[in-house]
Amino acid sequence: MAELRQNTWKLNESYDQDVAGNSDYVFPVEMWACGQNGFGFLGEGSTPTNQQRSSPIQIPGSWQAISTGMAIKQTGTTESSLFCWGYGGNGQNAQNNTTNYSSPIQVPGTNWRKLVNSWQFRGAIKNDGTLWMWGNNTYGRLGINVPTNSHRSSPTQVGTDNNWHYVSAADDSTMGLKTDGTLWAWGSNGVGQLGQNDRSSRLSPTQIPGTTWNSISCWRYGGSATKTDGTAWTWGYNEYGQLMQNDLVHRSSPVQVPGTDWANAYPYNNTGISVGNSINQQQVLMQKTNGSIWYCGNPDGEMGMNAKYNSPTPSRRSSPTELGAGTAWAEFTRDFVQSYMTRYGSNIVGVKSNGTLWVTGKNSEGEAGQNNMSVSNYSSPIQIPGTWSTEKASSGGGYNNVFAKDP
C-alpha cells in the first residue's frame, strides 16, 4: 500500500504542476556515488578526500540533473539552482576561486537546465537557451572568444545566442547543438576533432556544415553525431579505428558511417533536464533505432563481451560491431532506458526498464559499486544492487560513477 500511495502522490504532484502552468517541472531524484573521492568528487563531504567508496553512497539533497561534480536542483516552482564540487584548481567550481569542495556549493544565478562537464572546465545551459562556461580556457575550450590563457572562475556567457539545445564536452574541445539543427564546435583541433577540414583551434563556436543534426557526442580527439535522416557521422583521431570506416585514417571533416538507421551518438543524454557527459575514450559508440548499441575502437572489457583488447579474443574493431553480437548481452542492452559511458570510456552503465542497474569495465577504485576492489575489471555485465531511476540520466568521471535513484 505504501508503494501505491507513493505513486498516487507523484501523479497528483504532476497534475498540480500542470495546472500551475509549470510545463518544465521534472521529478527529483536522489544522487548516489561510488569510486575514487580524490578532491572530494563524491560530494558527500564526510570522509577524507582520498578515500574510495566501493558501494554507492548518497549525496544529500533532491536533484533534477546529476553529473560528477555538478548537479541541478529545483528550488522553486520554476526556479532551479546549480551546484558544483570536487577539484577547483581551474575555477571549475564557479566560486570565483580555485578551491576544492567536498560538498555541493551553489553557483551564482538561477534557472539552470542542462549540464556541460569536463575535467578542467564546466558549463550549463539555462532555461532561456543561453550557454555559460567557466574553468580552464586553454585552446579556447570555453568558446568565449578571448585569449587561451584567459581562464574563468565564474560563469561567462558564450556569445549572445539563446537557442542552445545540448552541449557535450571532452578534455580540450566542446561541441553543441542548437534548436535549429545546426552543429557547432570549438577548442583544440590538433587532429581535426572540430570537423573543420583543418587543424586550427577555435576560440568561439564554429559551425560544422549541415542543418539537420540531431545528436552529438564529443569524445577525446573527435566527434560523432547523427542527422534526422538516420545517418551517422564521425571525425577526428582514428588510431584504433574508432571512426567506423574500416581503416585507421584520421579525418578532419565528418565522414558517413554505413547505414541509415542510426538513432543517436551514444550516449546522448538529452532527457529534458540533462547532462552533457565528459566522454574521452579510445572507442566510439552509436545506437540504432531498434535500441542496439554498436561500437568501434580499442575497448578494455567495458564492451561487456568478456574480452579485453589484449586478450586471446581481442575486441578491437574498425567497422561497426554490435555490442554483444550473437549473445544475450545484445538483447540485454536494448532494454537500457538510461545509459552512459564514464570519462576515458572506463565503464558502460545502463538502467533497464525494471530499474536494475548494470555495469561493465574498470573497478580499480571501486567505481563498479560491488563493495570490493579485488576485481579490477569486469568484462561481463554485473548488477549494482538496488532499484534505480529509469527517467534520469546518470554520469561518470574518470574513476567514479554517479547514479540517479527515485526517492
FENBEL-V739503 format. One record per helix or strand of 3 or more residues. SS is the DSSP state (@ for helix, = for strand). FROM is the first residue (numbers start at 1). LEN is the number of residues. If there is no record, write none. Layout:
SS:FROM:LEN + SS:FROM:LEN
//
This chain:
@:2:18 + =:29:7 + @:38:3 + =:53:11 + =:65:3 + =:70:5 + =:80:7 + =:101:6 + =:112:6 + =:121:6 + =:131:5 + @:138:3 + =:152:6 + =:164:6 + =:173:6 + =:183:5 + =:202:7 + =:213:7 + =:222:6 + =:232:5 + =:251:7 + =:262:3 + =:283:6 + =:293:5 + =:317:6 + @:328:6 + =:336:6 + @:343:3 + =:347:6 + =:357:6 + =:377:8 + =:400:7
//
